[in-house]
Amino acid sequence: MAKRIKLPSFVKWLYPNLKVKRWFLLATLGIFLFATGFAVMNDGIALGYLELEFREAVYRVTGSTQRVAVPVGVLISTLGVVAIIVGFKRMLNSIISVLLPSDEGRIVDVIYSRQHLSRGPKIVVIGGGTGLSALLRGLKEYTNNLTAIVTVADDGGSSGKLRHEMGILPPGDVRNCLVALADTENTMEKLFSYRFETGTLEGHSLGNLLLAGLTDMAGDFRKGIEQVGSVFALRGDVYPSTLEQVVLVADLADGRRVRGETAVRAARGQIRRVHVEPGDCHPIPEALAALEDADLIVLGPGSLYTSVLPNLLVKGLREKIRSVSAPCVYVCNVMTEPGETDGYGVADHLKAILDHCGQGFVDVVLANKEEIPEEVRVRYAKEGSEPVQGGAKAVERLGAKFHEASLVQTGPAVRHDSRRLARELIRLLFKLKPMGERIALVDAYLLSHKLRQEP
């Protein structure tokens, strides 16, 4: 890979679409008009006198011959331009450094990043659990036009307690997405992920409690999320798939019917079908509007039956996904999940979605092709989990395109690498939908350039 050339900081101010150069030129014009107007008012006497005295002082130092005067004049003009640029830059830094967090980096990089990302592709991701938040962390490096539609079927842990005791929607998955989309992610993660270990609050995370408190104050879970978003400058929106209290129900192959997400995970039986109660729950209008405007819709990654499918069972949500023109990509899990997808391959995951949503619902399946280290496979096997095996032909027989890439994050745990996954999804978007339809040409070029630069 060619070595990337690092541009000087001042050159970055010439980047397109920063919306800075136009105002700098306007301010320079204002200085010129002020000086001209002042000269008109007093017939040029005041400025003319100052100009004459300054010129004579320069001549006394350098001489007044043409050979010397021209370069000296150019030098003085250049110094004037530099003084204007430095002055305006220092003024901007003084103002904005008060408004931005201390770890935001160079102001030109911040301005460029925010202006460029605000014109990025509109991507809607649907799911829940840690997989969804990991994906958002990667995608926010390419666009600010992100929407997360999150499952609200969780009934375990801190979320389950708050749901049963306060009657609010489970905040856990929503909290993780809010943290992932925050500009100041490190600070917000420390705050929101702090978990009490003793007392009556034992087991609760501070983020869940904050969302519960804001929901109680605003009287609406959606407004509570908006309050958090306004404080932490999110690079996207987070919506619950529905505002109704839903319960996940699973029908197992042995004839059992299990109610509740936690019970479904613990049932350890082959799942035939899942549905939600009440069956007539509806999505919120903002989620439907985001799907209508989307350039790309992404399902997962996340638990197939307890994170991805519960969203698609909300009445009106899967119908909207079918009706819009945006391609739908399913990100398949890297490992099977005990009690949910034992023995499943990539095509089995896709078939489960099609069984619930109908043929042709998914356009592309994105799967991992990287080998899992043997020692990691052995450890996961003891827990009843194994790598999900690909199968391009089986996927294509079900009516979807198959795309695979190296998506695994190296380490003791098998997880999707957020940067790799986001990069592959953006590359898929380039292939599936011409970027010129929704994104300015210069932004499409810069986005593709970024993809080429990354390994």
Backbone torsions as a table, in degrees:
resi	resn	phi	psi	omega
1	MET	NA	134.7	-178.2
2	ALA	-66.1	145.5	-179.2
3	LYS	-69.5	130.9	-177.4
4	ARG	-76.0	130.4	179.2
5	ILE	-83.3	126.7	-179.1
6	LYS	-92.5	118.9	-178.1
7	LEU	-79.5	146.2	173.9
8	PRO	-60.5	154.5	-175.4
9	SER	-60.3	-39.8	-175.2
10	PHE	-67.7	-27.4	179.6
11	VAL	-67.5	-30.8	-178.5
12	LYS	-63.5	-22.2	177.8
13	TRP	-68.1	-12.7	178.1
14	LEU	-91.0	-1.3	178.1
15	TYR	-56.1	147.1	178.4
16	PRO	-71.1	152.0	171.6
17	ASN	64.9	24.0	173.9
18	LEU	-76.8	-21.0	-175.6
19	LYS	60.3	37.3	177.0
20	VAL	-117.3	-44.3	-175.6
21	LYS	-59.1	-39.7	-177.1
22	ARG	-63.3	-37.8	-179.5
23	TRP	-77.8	-29.7	175.0
24	PHE	-65.0	-44.5	178.5
25	LEU	-64.5	-38.7	177.6
26	LEU	-62.4	-42.3	178.6
27	ALA	-64.9	-39.3	177.7
28	THR	-64.1	-42.8	176.1
29	LEU	-60.4	-38.9	177.9
30	GLY	-61.3	-39.9	177.5
31	ILE	-63.3	-43.3	179.0
32	PHE	-62.5	-45.8	-179.9
33	LEU	-63.8	-38.3	178.3
34	PHE	-61.5	-46.2	-179.5
35	ALA	-64.9	-41.2	179.8
36	THR	-65.7	-44.4	179.0
37	GLY	-62.7	-38.5	178.2
38	PHE	-64.2	-38.5	179.2
39	ALA	-67.8	-38.4	179.3
40	VAL	-63.7	-40.0	-177.4
41	MET	-61.7	-39.8	-175.4
42	ASN	-114.5	26.4	176.1
43	ASP	59.6	24.9	175.5
44	GLY	77.7	5.3	-174.1
45	ILE	-66.4	-49.9	-175.4
46	ALA	-64.8	-53.4	-179.8
47	LEU	-66.7	-35.9	179.1
48	GLY	-63.3	-39.1	178.6
49	TYR	-65.8	-46.7	179.3
50	LEU	-62.5	-40.7	179.3
51	GLU	-64.0	-42.8	-179.8
52	LEU	-64.1	-44.5	-179.6
53	GLU	-64.5	-41.5	179.6
54	PHE	-65.4	-42.4	-179.5
55	ARG	-64.6	-41.1	179.3
56	GLU	-65.2	-37.1	178.6
57	ALA	-63.9	-39.9	177.7
58	VAL	-65.6	-42.7	-179.8
59	TYR	-62.2	-37.4	-179.9
60	ARG	-63.8	-30.6	-178.7
61	VAL	-85.0	-42.0	-172.0
62	THR	-106.6	-17.1	-171.3
63	GLY	92.7	162.5	-174.0
64	SER	-113.7	12.4	177.9
65	THR	-67.5	151.9	-176.8
66	GLN	-60.8	-36.5	-177.4
67	ARG	-63.4	-30.3	-179.7
68	VAL	-94.7	-37.9	-172.5
69	ALA	-65.3	-38.3	-176.8
70	VAL	-64.0	-53.3	179.1
71	PRO	-64.1	-33.1	177.7
72	VAL	-66.2	-39.4	178.0
73	GLY	-64.5	-41.3	177.0
74	VAL	-61.9	-42.3	179.4
75	LEU	-62.2	-43.4	-179.7
76	ILE	-65.4	-40.7	178.3
77	SER	-63.1	-42.1	178.4
78	THR	-62.1	-43.1	177.8
79	LEU	-60.9	-35.6	178.5
80	GLY	-64.7	-44.2	178.5
81	VAL	-62.9	-44.5	179.3
82	VAL	-60.9	-40.7	179.8
83	ALA	-62.6	-40.4	178.6
84	ILE	-64.3	-46.2	-178.1
85	ILE	-62.4	-49.0	-178.6
86	VAL	-62.7	-40.6	-179.5
87	GLY	-61.7	-47.3	179.8
88	PHE	-66.1	-39.8	-179.3
89	LYS	-64.0	-44.4	179.0
90	ARG	-63.7	-37.3	179.3
91	MET	-64.2	-45.4	178.2
92	LEU	-61.5	-43.5	179.6
93	ASN	-62.1	-40.5	-178.9
94	SER	-63.5	-39.1	-178.6
95	ILE	-74.7	-49.4	-170.9
96	ILE	-76.5	-28.3	178.9
97	SER	-63.0	-23.9	176.7
98	VAL	-76.2	-31.7	-174.3
99	LEU	-88.5	-26.2	-176.3
100	LEU	-100.3	150.4	175.5
101	PRO	-60.4	154.9	-174.0
102	SER	-66.0	-21.8	-177.2
103	ASP	-99.1	21.8	-176.8
104	GLU	-76.9	-15.6	179.4
105	GLY	87.7	-168.2	-178.6
106	ARG	-61.9	139.7	-173.3
107	ILE	-64.6	-35.7	179.4
108	VAL	-64.6	-37.0	178.3
109	ASP	-67.7	-38.4	179.3
110	VAL	-65.8	-46.6	-179.2
111	ILE	-62.7	-47.3	-178.7
112	TYR	-62.4	-44.7	-177.9
113	SER	-59.7	-46.5	-175.4
114	ARG	-70.1	-40.1	179.6
115	GLN	-67.3	-42.5	-179.0
116	HIS	-67.7	-46.9	-177.5
117	LEU	-66.3	-27.1	-179.3
118	SER	-68.2	-16.4	177.2
119	ARG	-105.5	15.5	-179.8
120	GLY	-74.0	174.6	-178.8
121	PRO	-63.5	150.5	178.6
122	LYS	-91.5	112.2	-174.5
123	ILE	-121.0	130.1	176.5
124	VAL	-109.7	124.7	177.8
125	VAL	-112.8	139.2	-173.8
126	ILE	-127.7	128.1	179.6
127	GLY	163.6	-140.6	-179.1
128	GLY	179.4	-178.7	178.7
129	GLY	73.4	-169.9	-176.7
130	THR	-71.8	-25.4	-179.5
131	GLY	-61.7	-40.7	-178.2
132	LEU	-66.3	-45.5	-179.9
133	SER	-65.7	-35.0	177.5
134	ALA	-63.9	-41.7	178.4
135	LEU	-62.9	-42.5	-179.1
136	LEU	-62.6	-36.4	178.5
137	ARG	-60.2	-37.3	178.7
138	GLY	-76.9	-42.7	-176.1
139	LEU	-67.8	-29.0	-177.1
140	LYS	-68.8	-10.6	173.7
141	GLU	-78.6	-10.8	-178.1
142	TYR	-113.5	-24.0	-176.2
143	THR	-159.8	151.0	172.3
144	ASN	-98.3	-4.3	-176.6
145	ASN	-92.8	63.6	-178.0
146	LEU	-109.8	142.6	173.8
147	THR	-133.0	126.5	176.0
148	ALA	-107.3	123.4	174.1
149	ILE	-105.8	116.4	-164.6
150	VAL	-114.4	139.7	178.5
151	THR	-65.9	147.1	178.5
152	VAL	-125.2	30.5	179.9
153	ALA	-93.5	-3.6	-177.6
154	ASP	-60.8	134.4	178.5
155	ASP	-136.1	20.4	-178.9
156	GLY	-119.3	167.7	176.4
157	GLY	62.4	-149.8	-179.8
158	SER	-61.7	-41.1	179.6
159	SER	-60.8	-43.2	180.0
160	GLY	-63.5	-40.9	178.9
161	LYS	-62.5	-46.9	-179.6
162	LEU	-65.4	-35.0	178.9
163	ARG	-64.4	-44.1	-177.3
164	HIS	-77.3	-35.7	-175.3
165	GLU	-84.5	-33.8	-175.3
166	MET	-111.3	-10.8	178.5
167	GLY	74.9	18.4	179.3
168	ILE	-95.7	166.7	174.5
169	LEU	-69.6	149.1	-178.9
170	PRO	-62.6	123.0	-173.1
171	PRO	-89.8	-8.6	-169.5
172	GLY	-58.5	-55.4	-178.4
173	ASP	-66.1	-36.6	176.7
174	VAL	-62.8	-43.6	178.8
175	ARG	-57.7	-45.8	-179.5
176	ASN	-61.5	-37.7	178.5
177	CYS	-70.2	-38.4	176.9
178	LEU	-61.2	-43.8	178.5
179	VAL	-62.1	-44.1	-176.9
180	ALA	-64.3	-32.0	-177.2
181	LEU	-89.9	-5.5	-176.5
182	ALA	-71.9	143.2	174.2
183	ASP	-64.3	-44.2	179.8
184	THR	-96.3	65.4	-170.1
185	GLU	-63.3	-42.3	-176.8
186	ASN	-61.4	-46.7	179.9
187	THR	-63.8	-45.2	-176.9
188	MET	-67.5	-37.0	-179.4
189	GLU	-65.4	-41.8	177.8
190	LYS	-60.8	-41.0	-178.4
191	LEU	-71.0	-51.4	-173.3
192	PHE	-75.4	-25.5	-175.7
193	SER	-93.5	-3.2	179.6
194	TYR	-62.7	129.3	-176.7
195	ARG	-119.2	129.4	179.6
196	PHE	-72.6	138.4	-175.8
197	GLU	-111.1	-9.6	180.0
198	THR	-139.1	168.9	174.7
199	GLY	76.3	-167.7	-176.8
200	THR	-68.0	-20.2	179.5
201	LEU	-92.6	9.1	-177.2
202	GLU	-55.5	130.1	178.8
203	GLY	93.3	-16.9	-179.4
204	HIS	-85.5	142.0	172.7
205	SER	-93.2	150.2	-177.7
206	LEU	-63.0	-36.0	179.4
207	GLY	-63.3	-41.1	177.6
208	ASN	-62.5	-42.0	-179.8
209	LEU	-66.9	-38.3	178.4
210	LEU	-64.2	-44.5	177.5
211	LEU	-63.6	-38.6	177.7
212	ALA	-63.6	-42.7	179.2
213	GLY	-65.2	-43.5	178.8
214	LEU	-66.2	-35.5	176.8
215	THR	-64.9	-41.2	179.9
216	ASP	-66.1	-39.9	179.7
217	MET	-67.8	-45.0	-176.1
218	ALA	-82.6	-20.3	-178.8
219	GLY	78.8	11.6	-176.5
220	ASP	-156.8	130.1	-178.6
221	PHE	-61.8	-39.8	-179.3
222	ARG	-63.4	-40.6	179.1
223	LYS	-69.3	-31.9	175.6
224	GLY	-62.8	-40.7	177.3
225	ILE	-64.1	-41.8	179.6
226	GLU	-61.7	-36.2	179.0
227	GLN	-63.2	-43.3	178.5
228	VAL	-64.1	-43.0	-179.3
229	GLY	-61.2	-37.5	-179.4
230	SER	-70.0	-25.8	-179.6
231	VAL	-82.5	-38.8	-170.7
232	PHE	-105.4	12.4	174.2
233	ALA	48.7	64.9	-177.9
234	LEU	-69.9	149.6	176.7
235	ARG	-94.4	43.6	-179.4
236	GLY	159.1	-173.9	-178.5
237	ASP	-119.8	150.8	177.5
238	VAL	-126.1	125.3	179.9
239	TYR	-128.4	140.1	169.2
240	PRO	-70.5	149.8	-178.3
241	SER	-66.5	-25.3	174.9
242	THR	-157.1	158.4	178.1
243	LEU	-96.6	3.8	-179.8
244	GLU	-93.5	151.3	178.0
245	GLN	-76.1	102.5	-176.8
246	VAL	-103.0	152.2	176.8
247	VAL	-121.5	129.9	178.4
248	LEU	-82.5	132.8	-180.0
249	VAL	-125.7	132.5	-178.9
250	ALA	-121.3	134.2	172.1
251	ASP	-99.1	122.9	-176.5
252	LEU	-97.3	162.0	-177.5
253	ALA	-64.7	-26.7	-178.7
254	ASP	-85.6	7.4	176.8
255	GLY	95.9	-8.4	179.6
256	ARG	-73.9	150.0	171.7
257	ARG	-119.6	122.4	-174.4
258	VAL	-114.9	132.8	-178.3
259	ARG	-112.3	133.9	177.3
260	GLY	102.2	136.3	-177.0
261	GLU	-59.7	-44.3	-179.6
262	THR	-61.8	-42.0	179.7
263	ALA	-67.1	-35.6	178.8
264	VAL	-64.3	-42.4	179.4
265	ARG	-64.2	-34.9	-175.0
266	ALA	-88.5	-7.6	-172.8
267	ALA	-67.0	-30.2	179.0
268	ARG	54.1	47.4	175.9
269	GLY	-135.3	159.4	180.0
270	GLN	-71.4	124.6	-176.6
271	ILE	-85.7	126.0	176.2
272	ARG	-88.5	-44.2	-174.5
273	ARG	-160.6	150.1	174.3
274	VAL	-125.5	153.5	171.9
275	HIS	-150.3	169.6	-178.5
276	VAL	-116.5	149.9	174.1
277	GLU	-120.1	132.9	-0.7
278	PRO	-72.9	148.5	-176.9
279	GLY	-73.6	-14.5	-178.0
280	ASP	-102.4	23.4	177.8
281	CYS	-67.6	149.1	-173.7
282	HIS	-121.7	149.4	175.7
283	PRO	-75.3	164.9	178.4
284	ILE	-83.4	151.4	-176.5
285	PRO	-58.2	-35.6	-178.5
286	GLU	-62.6	-36.8	178.7
287	ALA	-66.9	-42.3	178.7
288	LEU	-65.4	-38.2	178.6
289	ALA	-64.8	-39.3	178.4
290	ALA	-63.6	-40.6	177.7
291	LEU	-65.2	-37.5	179.7
292	GLU	-61.9	-37.2	-176.4
293	ASP	-93.6	-1.8	-170.2
294	ALA	-68.0	145.9	169.1
295	ASP	-90.9	-26.3	-178.4
296	LEU	-151.5	138.8	175.7
297	ILE	-117.2	129.4	-176.8
298	VAL	-120.6	127.1	174.2
299	LEU	-101.6	125.0	179.1
300	GLY	83.5	-170.4	0.0
301	PRO	-73.6	160.3	-179.8
302	GLY	158.9	172.1	-179.7
303	SER	-57.3	126.7	-172.9
304	LEU	-59.3	-52.8	-172.6
305	TYR	-88.6	-19.8	-175.0
306	THR	-113.9	-10.2	178.9
307	SER	-121.0	-42.8	-175.2
308	VAL	-86.6	-56.5	-174.0
309	LEU	-63.9	-35.8	179.5
310	PRO	-55.6	-32.6	176.8
311	ASN	-67.9	-41.3	-175.8
312	LEU	-73.8	-12.6	178.7
313	LEU	-88.4	-6.2	175.9
314	VAL	-70.9	124.8	-174.0
315	LYS	-60.4	122.4	178.8
316	GLY	103.8	-22.6	-177.1
317	LEU	-75.6	-50.4	-179.7
318	ARG	-69.4	-30.5	176.5
319	GLU	-64.5	-38.5	177.8
320	LYS	-66.7	-41.3	178.8
321	ILE	-61.0	-39.5	179.1
322	ARG	-65.9	-34.4	-171.2
323	SER	-83.2	-21.3	-176.0
324	VAL	-84.6	164.1	-176.8
325	SER	-86.4	-14.9	-176.9
326	ALA	-64.0	136.2	176.1
327	PRO	-66.8	147.9	-179.3
328	CYS	-111.5	122.0	-178.5
329	VAL	-113.6	129.2	174.6
330	TYR	-101.1	123.4	177.1
331	VAL	-93.8	109.9	-176.3
332	CYS	-77.2	146.4	178.0
333	ASN	-65.0	155.2	179.2
334	VAL	-80.6	-37.8	-178.0
335	MET	-122.1	152.4	173.4
336	THR	-72.2	158.6	-179.8
337	GLU	-114.4	123.4	-179.9
338	PRO	-57.4	131.6	178.4
339	GLY	86.8	-10.9	179.7
340	GLU	-121.3	-53.0	-173.1
341	THR	-129.8	39.3	179.5
342	ASP	-57.1	127.0	176.8
343	GLY	75.8	5.9	-177.5
344	TYR	-75.7	139.9	166.7
345	GLY	-101.1	-178.0	-179.3
346	VAL	-58.9	-44.7	-178.6
347	ALA	-64.1	-32.2	178.5
348	ASP	-66.6	-39.2	176.1
349	HIS	-61.3	-46.7	179.8
350	LEU	-63.0	-42.1	-178.8
351	LYS	-61.2	-38.5	178.9
352	ALA	-61.8	-39.9	178.2
353	ILE	-66.6	-44.2	-179.2
354	LEU	-67.0	-33.5	177.5
355	ASP	-62.7	-31.8	-179.0
356	HIS	-92.3	-26.9	-171.8
357	CYS	-117.3	-10.7	178.3
358	GLY	100.4	157.1	-178.6
359	GLN	-63.9	143.4	177.3
360	GLY	80.4	8.0	-176.7
361	PHE	-70.6	-36.8	-178.0
362	VAL	-106.5	132.0	179.8
363	ASP	-88.5	-40.7	-176.0
364	VAL	-138.6	140.6	171.6
365	VAL	-109.1	125.6	178.2
366	LEU	-105.4	120.6	-176.0
367	ALA	-127.9	159.6	178.4
368	ASN	-83.1	140.2	177.1
369	LYS	-115.6	-2.2	-176.3
370	GLU	-77.8	138.4	179.2
371	GLU	-70.8	137.9	176.0
372	ILE	-87.2	131.0	179.9
373	PRO	-54.5	144.3	-174.6
374	GLU	-57.6	-43.4	-178.1
375	GLU	-64.7	-32.2	177.6
376	VAL	-72.5	-40.7	178.8
377	ARG	-60.9	-40.6	-179.7
378	VAL	-64.2	-42.7	-179.0
379	ARG	-66.0	-41.1	178.9
380	TYR	-68.7	-33.8	-179.7
381	ALA	-62.3	-33.6	178.2
382	LYS	-64.9	-24.6	178.3
383	GLU	-94.7	2.8	178.5
384	GLY	85.5	22.1	-178.2
385	SER	-120.0	147.1	179.8
386	GLU	-145.1	160.6	179.5
387	PRO	-61.7	141.3	176.3
388	VAL	-77.7	121.5	-176.5
389	GLN	-84.6	137.4	179.2
390	GLY	-77.5	170.9	177.7
391	GLY	-174.1	87.4	-174.8
392	ALA	-59.2	-45.9	-176.8
393	LYS	-64.5	-40.6	-179.9
394	ALA	-65.7	-38.4	178.1
395	VAL	-66.7	-44.6	-178.3
396	GLU	-66.3	-31.9	176.0
397	ARG	-64.3	-25.8	178.5
398	LEU	-85.8	0.7	173.2
399	GLY	96.9	11.4	179.7
400	ALA	-120.1	153.1	174.2
401	LYS	-78.6	151.0	-178.5
402	PHE	-115.0	128.4	178.4
403	HIS	-134.8	130.7	179.3
404	GLU	-127.3	152.6	-179.3
405	ALA	-158.8	169.4	176.5
406	SER	-80.1	109.0	-171.5
407	LEU	-120.8	-0.7	-171.1
408	VAL	-87.1	139.5	173.5
409	GLN	-85.5	124.2	-178.4
410	THR	-70.7	139.4	-179.3
411	GLY	153.5	-177.9	-178.7
412	PRO	-67.0	-29.4	178.9
413	ALA	-102.7	145.2	179.0
414	VAL	-90.7	113.7	-179.2
415	ARG	-139.8	157.9	170.1
416	HIS	-70.5	134.8	173.1
417	ASP	-78.4	120.1	-171.9
418	SER	-61.4	-39.4	-178.5
419	ARG	-70.5	-45.4	179.3
420	ARG	-62.2	-43.8	-178.3
421	LEU	-64.3	-45.6	179.4
422	ALA	-61.9	-42.4	-179.3
423	ARG	-61.5	-43.1	179.9
424	GLU	-66.0	-36.6	179.0
425	LEU	-67.3	-38.9	177.4
426	ILE	-66.3	-39.8	176.7
427	ARG	-62.8	-40.4	176.7
428	LEU	-62.6	-38.4	179.5
429	LEU	-62.6	-40.5	176.2
430	PHE	-58.5	-39.5	-177.7
431	LYS	-75.2	-37.5	-172.0
432	LEU	-85.2	-30.9	-173.3
433	LYS	-142.0	120.9	179.3
434	PRO	-57.2	125.2	-175.0
435	MET	-67.0	-27.4	-178.0
436	GLY	-61.5	-17.0	-179.9
437	GLU	-66.6	-35.4	-173.6
438	ARG	-122.5	-19.1	-171.7
439	ILE	-119.3	140.8	178.4
440	ALA	-57.2	148.5	-175.4
441	LEU	-56.3	-43.2	-177.2
442	VAL	-65.6	-35.2	179.8
443	ASP	-72.0	-36.9	176.4
444	ALA	-63.3	-40.2	178.9
445	TYR	-64.7	-46.7	-178.3
446	LEU	-64.1	-36.3	178.8
447	LEU	-66.4	-45.2	178.9
448	SER	-66.6	-34.6	177.1
449	HIS	-63.8	-40.0	178.8
450	LYS	-63.7	-39.7	178.9
451	LEU	-63.9	-39.8	179.8
452	ARG	-68.5	-32.7	-177.7
453	GLN	-72.8	-29.6	-175.7
454	GLU	-80.8	144.6	-178.6
455	PRO	-68.4	NA	NA
